[in-house]
Structure formats: C-alpha cells, structure tokens
Amino acid sequence: MGDRLFDRQRTVHEILGGGLVADVILWRQKNLTLGILMVTFAAWVVFEGSGYTLLSLVSSVLLLLFAILFIWAKSAAVLNR
C-alpha cells in the first residue's frame, strides 16, 4: 500500500484520471514531461526576450487571419467564384 496517498482507496494516478495527463504530472513518462517543460521554457524565453505578450501575439494572429479571410472573400466575389 506504499503507492497510496494517506491510505486512501484510490492511488494518486487514479485521482488524476489515470491517463496520459496523470503520467506526465507524475513524471511516469519522463521524456514527454521533460519535452513539455523544455518547450514551455523556450516559449517563455522567447516572449521575455522579445517583450511580446501572449495576448498581443493572439491579437496579431487573429488580425492577420481576418485580413486574409477578407481578401479571400473579396477576391472570390470579384472572380465570380
């Protein structure tokens, strides 16, 4: 019963859902967990270095998407498609 938290009926792995997310949180899949941490750290370094925020990035991407969709729709109307 050493794998149970405070002598509960269910293990911590079962409480966390028992799937891939629980494996990552509990470091059972060390390579995947380390990869997620490295990508998160790299994104943090890029955002800190550039002075950009997540909100401004999302806003810029959405503005670009809307501009592309607008141009696409107008060109389809002009070309009768």
N, C-alpha and C positions, 0 to 999 in steps of 0.2 A: 504493500500500500504506500510505497515511497513516492509514487508519481501523483498522488492526490494532494490537493491543496487543503490544508486544515481538516483532513479526514472527511472530506465531502464525498458524496456519492458519485459525482462526475469528475473527470480529470479537467485540467485547465484547457487542454486541447479540445475536449468536447464542449466546454463552455464557450470557447472562441469560435465554434462552428465545426471544428473537426476537418476542415478542408485545407486548401492551399493557403488561404489567408492565415489560418492558425499556424500552419507550418512556417510561414515567413515570420510571423510575430514571435514565435518561439524558437527561431533560428534552427529549425529542423532541416531546412533547405538552405544551407549556408551560402552557396554560390548565388542563388536568387536573391536572398536578403542582402548580401554584400553588393550585388549589382544594383539593386534598388537604392541602396544608400549612396553608392558612388554617383549614380545619375542624379539623384536629388542634390548631392553636394556640388556636382558640376553645374547644375542649373542655378543653384544659389550663388556660386562664384561668378557665373556669367551675369546674373541680374545685379549683383553687388558691384561688379566691375564697370558695367555699363550705366549704372544709375537708373535703369529701367525698372518699372514695377510690373507685376503680373497684370494689374488692371489696365495699364496703358498698352501692354502687349496685346491683350484680348481686344481692346478697343480698336487698335490699329488693324488687327487681323479682320475683325468684323467690318470695319470701314472699307478695307480692300475687297472683301467678299461682296459687299453691297455694290461697290463700284463696278466690279466685274459682272455681276448679275444685271446691273442696269445697262451696261454697254452691250451685253449679250442680248437682252430683251429688245433694245433699240435697234441693234443690227438685224435681228430676226424680223422685226417689223419692216425695216427698210428693204430687206431682201425677200419679203413675202414668204416667209417660212413659218 
